[in-house]
Amino acid sequence: MTDPTQRLSVYLPEELQPYKDDLEFFVSLMVRKLHTNRHKGTGVDLSPVKMLQAATHEIAEAHEAIAHKGQFEAATECADVANFAFLAAMASLGMTREEFKSHSAVPSIKEPKV
C-alpha cells in the first residue's frame, strides 16, 4: 500500500481535465527518472546554467530517441528534458522553493472554493 504522504496532488483546472491521465503518466515518468538518476547527484548544485546545459544535452538525446528508438525511450528522454527544466526553474535567481512558489511571475492557479 502506498503511503499517502508520498503522493503528489495538484489542482487541475476543468479545461485541462482531458489531459489528466497523460499529465499523471508524464509526471510519474519524471519522478521515475529523477529516482533512477539520484546516484548522479544531479540538482545538488542547482546552477541555472548547468541545468540548462544538461537540458540541452537531453534535448539532443530526445531527438535521437525519436529518430532511432521506440516511443517509450523518446518519452523517457523528454521526461529528462522536463526534469532539467524543472531544476533550472528552481535554480533561477537562487530562489528557494518557497520563494519560487510565491514569486509574482508565476501564474496562480487556485482551486475554486467549495
N, C-alpha and C positions, 0 to 999 in steps of 0.2 A: 504494500500500500504506500502511496506517495504521501510524504509529509506535506500538509497544506501550507506550511511556512516556506516551502521551497517552490511554490507555484508563483507564476507571474500573472498579474491581472491588469489589463488596461481597458479603459473605456473606448469603445469603438462607435463613432457616430453612425447613425442609421444609414446614411448613404454609402458607407463602407462595409455594411453587413454582408453584401455578396462576396466580399474578399476575405471574410473571417477565417475560413478553413485554410486558404492559401497563406494568409499572414501568419496563422498559427504554425503551419508547416515550416515557413521560411524562418521565423524567429527560433523555432525549435532547432532547425538546422544550424543557425548562427550559434546557438548555445552549445550544440554538439561539437561544432568546430572549435569554439573557444575552449571547451573542456578538453578536447583531443590535443590541442596545441599548448596547453597550460605549462608543459615542461619547458617550452621555449622562452618563457618569461616575457612574452610579448605584452606590452602595455604597462610593464613595470616602470619604464622610463617613458612617460607619456609626453613625448615631444610631438607637436603637431606636424612638423616637417618630416620626422622619421615615420610617423604613422601614415602620412600621405604618400611617402615614397614606397612604403610597404603596400599600400592600396594600389598604387600604380603597377607594382610588380604583380599583384594578384589580378589586376585587370588583364595583363598580358597572359597570365595563366588561364583566366576565364575565356579569353579569345581562343587560346589553344584547345581548351576542353570543348568549346562549342564547335570548333572546326574538325577535331580529330578524335574526340572521345564521346561517351554517352551522355544522355540527358542528366543523370544523377551527378556525374563528375562536373558538368557545367554548372548545375545548381549549387554544388558544394563550393566551387571556386567563387561563384557570385556571393555566397554567404561569407567567404573570406574577405571579399571586397567590402561588403557591408560592415563586417567587424572592424576593419581598419578605419573605415569612415566613422564608425561609432567612436572608436578610440581617439581619432583625430578631433572629433567634435568635443569630446570630454577634455582633451588637452588644450583646446583653443583658449588663448589668453590665460592659461594656467588656472582655469576655473575648477573649483571642486564640483562634485555632482550637485550639491545644494545650490551653489552659485549659478551653475548652468541651467538648472531647472527653473530658477526664479528670474533669469535674465529676460528683459523685455523683448529681445529679438526673437525669442522662442514663442511661436503662437500658442495660445492657450486653447486647449480643448477640454471643456468642462462637462462633467456628467450632469445631465438635467436633474433638477431637484424632484424628488418623488413625493 
